[in-house]
Amino acid sequence: MAGFKYGLNHPHPTEDILKRYRELGGEILTLGSDAHAPEHIAYDYCRLSGILKDAGFTHYTVFQKRKPIFYKTGS
């Protein structure tokens, strides 16, 4: 979400890249905020659900003990 934080009006990677990744069969998607200050942790994460859904994702992934755990987008 650093792109939004820096006024670029899109996430990194961009929506087009996320869509293409999904079209090519990509499923595992982890999220990060690239926070360098406490106030930037989870910056604008409220926008993620819509971005991910528009790109064709139904879930995102968190790894625990090196195993993926899938969470529904928006949960």
Phi and psi in radians as a Rosetta constraint file:
Dihedral C 1 N 2 CA 2 C 2 CIRCULARHARMONIC -1.038 0.35
Dihedral N 2 CA 2 C 2 N 3 CIRCULARHARMONIC -0.547 0.35
Dihedral C 2 N 3 CA 3 C 3 CIRCULARHARMONIC -1.022 0.35
Dihedral N 3 CA 3 C 3 N 4 CIRCULARHARMONIC -0.723 0.35
Dihedral C 3 N 4 CA 4 C 4 CIRCULARHARMONIC -1.195 0.35
Dihedral N 4 CA 4 C 4 N 5 CIRCULARHARMONIC -0.713 0.35
Dihedral C 4 N 5 CA 5 C 5 CIRCULARHARMONIC -1.042 0.35
Dihedral N 5 CA 5 C 5 N 6 CIRCULARHARMONIC -0.611 0.35
Dihedral C 5 N 6 CA 6 C 6 CIRCULARHARMONIC -1.711 0.35
Dihedral N 6 CA 6 C 6 N 7 CIRCULARHARMONIC 0.265 0.35
Dihedral C 6 N 7 CA 7 C 7 CIRCULARHARMONIC 1.327 0.35
Dihedral N 7 CA 7 C 7 N 8 CIRCULARHARMONIC 0.405 0.35
Dihedral C 7 N 8 CA 8 C 8 CIRCULARHARMONIC -1.558 0.35
Dihedral N 8 CA 8 C 8 N 9 CIRCULARHARMONIC -0.111 0.35
Dihedral C 8 N 9 CA 9 C 9 CIRCULARHARMONIC 1.102 0.35
Dihedral N 9 CA 9 C 9 N 10 CIRCULARHARMONIC 0.392 0.35
Dihedral C 9 N 10 CA 10 C 10 CIRCULARHARMONIC -2.772 0.35
Dihedral N 10 CA 10 C 10 N 11 CIRCULARHARMONIC 2.718 0.35
Dihedral C 10 N 11 CA 11 C 11 CIRCULARHARMONIC -1.392 0.35
Dihedral N 11 CA 11 C 11 N 12 CIRCULARHARMONIC 3.005 0.35
Dihedral C 11 N 12 CA 12 C 12 CIRCULARHARMONIC -2.012 0.35
Dihedral N 12 CA 12 C 12 N 13 CIRCULARHARMONIC 2.099 0.35
Dihedral C 12 N 13 CA 13 C 13 CIRCULARHARMONIC -1.232 0.35
Dihedral N 13 CA 13 C 13 N 14 CIRCULARHARMONIC 2.881 0.35
Dihedral C 13 N 14 CA 14 C 14 CIRCULARHARMONIC -1.190 0.35
Dihedral N 14 CA 14 C 14 N 15 CIRCULARHARMONIC 2.898 0.35
Dihedral C 14 N 15 CA 15 C 15 CIRCULARHARMONIC -1.004 0.35
Dihedral N 15 CA 15 C 15 N 16 CIRCULARHARMONIC -0.710 0.35
Dihedral C 15 N 16 CA 16 C 16 CIRCULARHARMONIC -1.073 0.35
Dihedral N 16 CA 16 C 16 N 17 CIRCULARHARMONIC -0.705 0.35
Dihedral C 16 N 17 CA 17 C 17 CIRCULARHARMONIC -1.198 0.35
Dihedral N 17 CA 17 C 17 N 18 CIRCULARHARMONIC -0.703 0.35
Dihedral C 17 N 18 CA 18 C 18 CIRCULARHARMONIC -1.062 0.35
Dihedral N 18 CA 18 C 18 N 19 CIRCULARHARMONIC -0.772 0.35
Dihedral C 18 N 19 CA 19 C 19 CIRCULARHARMONIC -1.076 0.35
Dihedral N 19 CA 19 C 19 N 20 CIRCULARHARMONIC -0.783 0.35
Dihedral C 19 N 20 CA 20 C 20 CIRCULARHARMONIC -1.133 0.35
Dihedral N 20 CA 20 C 20 N 21 CIRCULARHARMONIC -0.718 0.35
Dihedral C 20 N 21 CA 21 C 21 CIRCULARHARMONIC -0.988 0.35
Dihedral N 21 CA 21 C 21 N 22 CIRCULARHARMONIC -0.790 0.35
Dihedral C 21 N 22 CA 22 C 22 CIRCULARHARMONIC -1.144 0.35
Dihedral N 22 CA 22 C 22 N 23 CIRCULARHARMONIC -0.760 0.35
Dihedral C 22 N 23 CA 23 C 23 CIRCULARHARMONIC -1.019 0.35
Dihedral N 23 CA 23 C 23 N 24 CIRCULARHARMONIC -0.606 0.35
Dihedral C 23 N 24 CA 24 C 24 CIRCULARHARMONIC -1.450 0.35
Dihedral N 24 CA 24 C 24 N 25 CIRCULARHARMONIC 0.079 0.35
Dihedral C 24 N 25 CA 25 C 25 CIRCULARHARMONIC 1.778 0.35
Dihedral N 25 CA 25 C 25 N 26 CIRCULARHARMONIC 0.058 0.35
Dihedral C 25 N 26 CA 26 C 26 CIRCULARHARMONIC -1.085 0.35
Dihedral N 26 CA 26 C 26 N 27 CIRCULARHARMONIC 2.333 0.35
Dihedral C 26 N 27 CA 27 C 27 CIRCULARHARMONIC -2.203 0.35
Dihedral N 27 CA 27 C 27 N 28 CIRCULARHARMONIC -0.674 0.35
Dihedral C 27 N 28 CA 28 C 28 CIRCULARHARMONIC -1.448 0.35
Dihedral N 28 CA 28 C 28 N 29 CIRCULARHARMONIC 2.059 0.35
Dihedral C 28 N 29 CA 29 C 29 CIRCULARHARMONIC -2.363 0.35
Dihedral N 29 CA 29 C 29 N 30 CIRCULARHARMONIC 2.038 0.35
Dihedral C 29 N 30 CA 30 C 30 CIRCULARHARMONIC -1.855 0.35
Dihedral N 30 CA 30 C 30 N 31 CIRCULARHARMONIC 2.707 0.35
Dihedral C 30 N 31 CA 31 C 31 CIRCULARHARMONIC -2.030 0.35
Dihedral N 31 CA 31 C 31 N 32 CIRCULARHARMONIC 2.558 0.35
Dihedral C 31 N 32 CA 32 C 32 CIRCULARHARMONIC -2.637 0.35
Dihedral N 32 CA 32 C 32 N 33 CIRCULARHARMONIC 2.757 0.35
Dihedral C 32 N 33 CA 33 C 33 CIRCULARHARMONIC -1.882 0.35
Dihedral N 33 CA 33 C 33 N 34 CIRCULARHARMONIC -0.113 0.35
Dihedral C 33 N 34 CA 34 C 34 CIRCULARHARMONIC 0.890 0.35
Dihedral N 34 CA 34 C 34 N 35 CIRCULARHARMONIC 0.733 0.35
Dihedral C 34 N 35 CA 35 C 35 CIRCULARHARMONIC -1.354 0.35
Dihedral N 35 CA 35 C 35 N 36 CIRCULARHARMONIC 2.259 0.35
Dihedral C 35 N 36 CA 36 C 36 CIRCULARHARMONIC -1.993 0.35
Dihedral N 36 CA 36 C 36 N 37 CIRCULARHARMONIC 0.042 0.35
Dihedral C 36 N 37 CA 37 C 37 CIRCULARHARMONIC -2.573 0.35
Dihedral N 37 CA 37 C 37 N 38 CIRCULARHARMONIC 2.582 0.35
Dihedral C 37 N 38 CA 38 C 38 CIRCULARHARMONIC -0.942 0.35
Dihedral N 38 CA 38 C 38 N 39 CIRCULARHARMONIC -0.646 0.35
Dihedral C 38 N 39 CA 39 C 39 CIRCULARHARMONIC -1.244 0.35
Dihedral N 39 CA 39 C 39 N 40 CIRCULARHARMONIC -0.165 0.35
Dihedral C 39 N 40 CA 40 C 40 CIRCULARHARMONIC -1.697 0.35
Dihedral N 40 CA 40 C 40 N 41 CIRCULARHARMONIC -0.070 0.35
Dihedral C 40 N 41 CA 41 C 41 CIRCULARHARMONIC -1.135 0.35
Dihedral N 41 CA 41 C 41 N 42 CIRCULARHARMONIC 2.203 0.35
Dihedral C 41 N 42 CA 42 C 42 CIRCULARHARMONIC 1.045 0.35
Dihedral N 42 CA 42 C 42 N 43 CIRCULARHARMONIC 0.572 0.35
Dihedral C 42 N 43 CA 43 C 43 CIRCULARHARMONIC -1.043 0.35
Dihedral N 43 CA 43 C 43 N 44 CIRCULARHARMONIC 2.161 0.35
Dihedral C 43 N 44 CA 44 C 44 CIRCULARHARMONIC 1.019 0.35
Dihedral N 44 CA 44 C 44 N 45 CIRCULARHARMONIC 0.471 0.35
Dihedral C 44 N 45 CA 45 C 45 CIRCULARHARMONIC -1.119 0.35
Dihedral N 45 CA 45 C 45 N 46 CIRCULARHARMONIC -0.296 0.35
Dihedral C 45 N 46 CA 46 C 46 CIRCULARHARMONIC -1.089 0.35
Dihedral N 46 CA 46 C 46 N 47 CIRCULARHARMONIC -0.351 0.35
Dihedral C 46 N 47 CA 47 C 47 CIRCULARHARMONIC -1.451 0.35
Dihedral N 47 CA 47 C 47 N 48 CIRCULARHARMONIC -0.289 0.35
Dihedral C 47 N 48 CA 48 C 48 CIRCULARHARMONIC -1.089 0.35
Dihedral N 48 CA 48 C 48 N 49 CIRCULARHARMONIC -0.736 0.35
Dihedral C 48 N 49 CA 49 C 49 CIRCULARHARMONIC -0.973 0.35
Dihedral N 49 CA 49 C 49 N 50 CIRCULARHARMONIC -0.846 0.35
Dihedral C 49 N 50 CA 50 C 50 CIRCULARHARMONIC -1.137 0.35
Dihedral N 50 CA 50 C 50 N 51 CIRCULARHARMONIC -0.709 0.35
Dihedral C 50 N 51 CA 51 C 51 CIRCULARHARMONIC -1.103 0.35
Dihedral N 51 CA 51 C 51 N 52 CIRCULARHARMONIC -0.803 0.35
Dihedral C 51 N 52 CA 52 C 52 CIRCULARHARMONIC -1.159 0.35
Dihedral N 52 CA 52 C 52 N 53 CIRCULARHARMONIC -0.752 0.35
Dihedral C 52 N 53 CA 53 C 53 CIRCULARHARMONIC -1.089 0.35
Dihedral N 53 CA 53 C 53 N 54 CIRCULARHARMONIC -0.757 0.35
Dihedral C 53 N 54 CA 54 C 54 CIRCULARHARMONIC -1.089 0.35
Dihedral N 54 CA 54 C 54 N 55 CIRCULARHARMONIC -0.518 0.35
Dihedral C 54 N 55 CA 55 C 55 CIRCULARHARMONIC -1.461 0.35
Dihedral N 55 CA 55 C 55 N 56 CIRCULARHARMONIC -0.097 0.35
Dihedral C 55 N 56 CA 56 C 56 CIRCULARHARMONIC 1.729 0.35
Dihedral N 56 CA 56 C 56 N 57 CIRCULARHARMONIC 0.148 0.35
Dihedral C 56 N 57 CA 57 C 57 CIRCULARHARMONIC -1.558 0.35
Dihedral N 57 CA 57 C 57 N 58 CIRCULARHARMONIC 2.469 0.35
Dihedral C 57 N 58 CA 58 C 58 CIRCULARHARMONIC -1.904 0.35
Dihedral N 58 CA 58 C 58 N 59 CIRCULARHARMONIC -0.127 0.35
Dihedral C 58 N 59 CA 59 C 59 CIRCULARHARMONIC -2.716 0.35
Dihedral N 59 CA 59 C 59 N 60 CIRCULARHARMONIC 2.886 0.35
Dihedral C 59 N 60 CA 60 C 60 CIRCULARHARMONIC -2.231 0.35
Dihedral N 60 CA 60 C 60 N 61 CIRCULARHARMONIC 2.989 0.35
Dihedral C 60 N 61 CA 61 C 61 CIRCULARHARMONIC -2.168 0.35
Dihedral N 61 CA 61 C 61 N 62 CIRCULARHARMONIC 2.440 0.35
Dihedral C 61 N 62 CA 62 C 62 CIRCULARHARMONIC -2.148 0.35
Dihedral N 62 CA 62 C 62 N 63 CIRCULARHARMONIC 2.379 0.35
Dihedral C 62 N 63 CA 63 C 63 CIRCULARHARMONIC -1.736 0.35
Dihedral N 63 CA 63 C 63 N 64 CIRCULARHARMONIC 2.295 0.35
Dihedral C 63 N 64 CA 64 C 64 CIRCULARHARMONIC -2.265 0.35
Dihedral N 64 CA 64 C 64 N 65 CIRCULARHARMONIC 2.161 0.35
Dihedral C 64 N 65 CA 65 C 65 CIRCULARHARMONIC 0.933 0.35
Dihedral N 65 CA 65 C 65 N 66 CIRCULARHARMONIC 0.726 0.35
Dihedral C 65 N 66 CA 66 C 66 CIRCULARHARMONIC 1.169 0.35
Dihedral N 66 CA 66 C 66 N 67 CIRCULARHARMONIC 0.267 0.35
Dihedral C 66 N 67 CA 67 C 67 CIRCULARHARMONIC -2.047 0.35
Dihedral N 67 CA 67 C 67 N 68 CIRCULARHARMONIC 2.367 0.35
Dihedral C 67 N 68 CA 68 C 68 CIRCULARHARMONIC -1.301 0.35
Dihedral N 68 CA 68 C 68 N 69 CIRCULARHARMONIC 2.400 0.35
Dihedral C 68 N 69 CA 69 C 69 CIRCULARHARMONIC -2.114 0.35
Dihedral N 69 CA 69 C 69 N 70 CIRCULARHARMONIC 2.186 0.35
Dihedral C 69 N 70 CA 70 C 70 CIRCULARHARMONIC -1.712 0.35
Dihedral N 70 CA 70 C 70 N 71 CIRCULARHARMONIC 2.315 0.35
Dihedral C 70 N 71 CA 71 C 71 CIRCULARHARMONIC -2.078 0.35
Dihedral N 71 CA 71 C 71 N 72 CIRCULARHARMONIC 2.408 0.35
Dihedral C 71 N 72 CA 72 C 72 CIRCULARHARMONIC -1.102 0.35
Dihedral N 72 CA 72 C 72 N 73 CIRCULARHARMONIC 2.480 0.35
Dihedral C 72 N 73 CA 73 C 73 CIRCULARHARMONIC -1.073 0.35
Dihedral N 73 CA 73 C 73 N 74 CIRCULARHARMONIC 2.285 0.35
Dihedral C 73 N 74 CA 74 C 74 CIRCULARHARMONIC 1.622 0.35
Dihedral N 74 CA 74 C 74 N 75 CIRCULARHARMONIC -0.029 0.35
